[in-house]
Amino acid sequence: MCRKIIIVGAGPAGVSAAVQLTRLGHKPRLFDSTGHVGGLLVNARRIENYPGFAQGISGPEFIGHLSAILARWKIDVEQAHLQTITPDDEGFSLTFAQKTVKTSRVILATGTLPIELPELKPASIRIFYEVAPLLAAQPREVLIIGGGEASFDYALSLADRAIHVTLAFRGEFPRAQGVLVFEAMENPFITLSPLTVLSGISPSGVPHVLQNGVPIEFPGAALLVATGRRSTCSTFSLPCDGSPFTKHRGLFIAGDMRLGGLGQLGCAVGDGLYAAFLAARSNP
């Protein structure tokens, strides 16, 4: 049976699901709010743990491979922002900004949203949560809040462009481990700042921190917050219980939307394949 299956999200999970469903003889439609392929891969400096690229590959380069495989299978990315998804007699009604689509099978792979810091809520200045838009602003100095892998990857991306970075994290040691930490420690453009928390932003837009209780200001520095990400499940009133299944038959969750802030390419690709098999084999 050939089904018209809707996939929302053109990151690695959504793309792998779309390709696999096409291979299985179905006709998936792939939507993304940006109209572009890749999702958060646009921010990745270097992917070193994905089999097939022995020397590693940058996120933008890998996006090129995703675009090429979609072109091979004649799958287009349709730009549309999903607002609501409603079960009905025919399966589901998906309401986008300018149209409504009906289908019996849906794979949601809309990824994650940044976790915002409460102290930044009143701020009137622009806060960055990803490195790609920050690079477009061409800063000379950046304060990064966060000690995970993403924050270290962002710091190294900025340092590659000779931008001075202070990488601030709460603990004595960062949450990130291994290669990224060693690279950052050896990079002359990166300063690690342990036992440091963001204490606020001045009315003029200057971020300031407390480093081991001592107040420090960063005049002229752009602020990049990388304190984690959360699933977009809550956007569609779906439980974030780690399962690809939902309470609605025919509606599946894939990629970082299911896995949370894991942010690993291999996991997302495999999860998209798994969701494709579930959608293809599920009973009507």
Secondary structure as GFF3:
##gff-version 3
##sequence-region A 1 284
A	DSSP	beta_strand	6	8	.	.	.	ID=ss1
A	DSSP	alpha_helix	12	23	.	.	.	ID=ss2
A	DSSP	beta_strand	29	32	.	.	.	ID=ss3
A	DSSP	three_ten_helix	39	43	.	.	.	ID=ss4
A	DSSP	alpha_helix	59	72	.	.	.	ID=ss5
A	DSSP	beta_strand	77	79	.	.	.	ID=ss6
A	DSSP	beta_strand	82	88	.	.	.	ID=ss7
A	DSSP	beta_strand	91	96	.	.	.	ID=ss8
A	DSSP	beta_strand	100	103	.	.	.	ID=ss9
A	DSSP	beta_strand	106	108	.	.	.	ID=ss10
A	DSSP	beta_strand	112	114	.	.	.	ID=ss11
A	DSSP	three_ten_helix	118	120	.	.	.	ID=ss12
A	DSSP	alpha_helix	131	136	.	.	.	ID=ss13
A	DSSP	beta_strand	141	145	.	.	.	ID=ss14
A	DSSP	alpha_helix	149	159	.	.	.	ID=ss15
A	DSSP	beta_strand	164	168	.	.	.	ID=ss16
A	DSSP	alpha_helix	179	186	.	.	.	ID=ss17
A	DSSP	beta_strand	190	193	.	.	.	ID=ss18
A	DSSP	beta_strand	196	201	.	.	.	ID=ss19
A	DSSP	beta_strand	207	211	.	.	.	ID=ss20
A	DSSP	beta_strand	214	217	.	.	.	ID=ss21
A	DSSP	beta_strand	222	225	.	.	.	ID=ss22
A	DSSP	beta_strand	229	231	.	.	.	ID=ss23
A	DSSP	three_ten_helix	232	236	.	.	.	ID=ss24
A	DSSP	beta_strand	251	253	.	.	.	ID=ss25
A	DSSP	alpha_helix	256	259	.	.	.	ID=ss26
A	DSSP	alpha_helix	265	281	.	.	.	ID=ss27
###
